Amino acid sequence: MTNSDQFDTRFNLLLTAIEQISQQIEQLRQRTDSNARAIEALTDTVHEFKRDRSQLYSVMANLAQSQSNLFQSQANLADSQSRMYGVMENLDERQEQLSQGQEQLSNRQGEIVEILKLLTKSN
């Protein structure tokens, strides 16, 4: 082989190698672009998760506050019922006292009637 043939062979090998390297660089660029899009999509997803998590915490805080308000309302209702039953107990006691007073009054009226009868008989 002549020097020229060897040069052409080496030149062709270099061209082939450069073409292969160029193809590999293009494949690497495509992979890099694909990875960049995937990273961007993952970053967007992470931001969405953080936003959703923040909203979830807000909803959970509102739920806890609502439960607290409900329990406080139930406690207030129980206190009101307790006071109402106390008032009803007092009312029953007063009604009993009133009944006893009416009975005493009725007895006195009977005594007065008896006294009047005695007075009218003696007159």
C-alpha positions in Angstrom: 0.0 0.0 0.0 1.1 3.4 -0.8 1.3 6.3 1.6 -1.7 7.9 -0.2 -3.8 4.7 0.3 -2.8 4.6 3.9 -3.7 8.2 4.3 -7.1 7.7 2.6 -7.8 4.7 4.8 -6.8 6.6 8.0 -8.8 9.6 6.8 -11.9 7.4 6.2 -11.4 5.8 9.6 -11.3 9.3 11.1 -14.4 10.4 9.2 -16.2 7.3 10.4 -15.1 7.9 13.9 -16.1 11.5 13.7 -19.5 10.6 12.3 -20.0 8.0 15.1 -19.0 10.6 17.7 -21.4 13.1 16.1 -24.2 10.5 16.3 -23.4 9.7 19.9 -23.3 13.5 20.7 -26.7 13.8 19.1 -28.1 10.8 21.1 -26.6 12.4 24.2 -28.2 15.7 23.4 -31.6 14.0 22.9 -31.2 12.1 26.2 -30.2 15.3 27.9 -33.3 17.1 26.5 -35.4 14.2 27.6 -33.9 14.2 31.1 -34.4 18.0 31.3 -38.1 17.6 30.4 -38.4 14.8 33.0 -36.7 16.9 35.7 -39.0 19.8 34.8 -42.1 17.5 35.0 -40.9 16.1 38.4 -40.2 19.6 39.7 -43.7 20.7 38.7 -45.1 17.5 40.4 -43.2 18.3 43.5 -44.6 21.9 43.6 -48.1 20.5 43.1 -47.6 18.0 46.0 -46.3 20.8 48.2 -49.3 23.0 47.3 -51.7 20.1 47.9 -50.0 19.3 51.2 -50.3 22.9 52.3 -54.0 22.9 51.3 -54.5 19.6 53.2 -52.9 21.0 56.3 -55.2 24.0 56.0 -58.3 21.8 55.7 -57.1 19.6 58.6 -56.6 22.8 60.8 -60.1 23.9 59.9 -61.5 20.5 60.7 -59.7 20.5 64.1 -61.2 24.0 64.8 -64.6 22.8 63.8 -64.3 19.8 66.1 -63.2 22.1 68.9 -66.2 24.4 68.3 -68.5 21.4 68.2 -67.2 20.0 71.5 -67.4 23.5 73.1 -71.0 23.7 71.9 -71.8 20.3 73.3 -70.2 21.4 76.7 -72.3 24.6 76.6 -75.4 22.5 75.9 -74.7 20.2 78.7 -74.2 23.1 81.1 -77.5 24.6 79.9 -79.3 21.3 80.4 -77.8 21.0 83.9 -79.0 24.5 84.8 -82.4 23.8 83.3 -82.8 20.6 85.4 -81.7 22.6 88.5 -84.4 25.1 87.7 -87.0 22.3 87.3 -85.9 20.8 90.6 -86.4 24.2 92.3 -89.7 24.6 90.6 -90.8 21.2 91.9 -89.7 22.2 95.4 -91.7 25.4 95.2 -94.7 23.6 93.9 -94.5 21.2 96.8 -94.2 24.2 99.2 -97.2 25.8 97.5 -99.2 22.6 97.8 -98.3 22.4 101.5 -99.3 26.1 101.9 -102.6 25.5 100.2 -103.2 22.5 102.4 -102.5 24.5 105.5 -104.7 27.3 104.1 -107.5 24.8 103.5 -107.1 23.4 107.0 -107.3 27.0 108.4 -110.3 27.7 106.3 -111.9 24.6 107.8 -111.0 25.7 111.3 -112.4 29.2 110.6 -115.6 27.6 109.3 -115.8 25.5 112.4 -115.3 28.6 114.6 -117.9 30.5 112.7 -120.3 27.6 113.1 -119.7 27.6 116.8 -120.1 31.3 117.0 -123.3 31.3 115.1 -124.7 28.5 117.2 -123.9 30.3 120.4 -125.6 33.5 119.2 
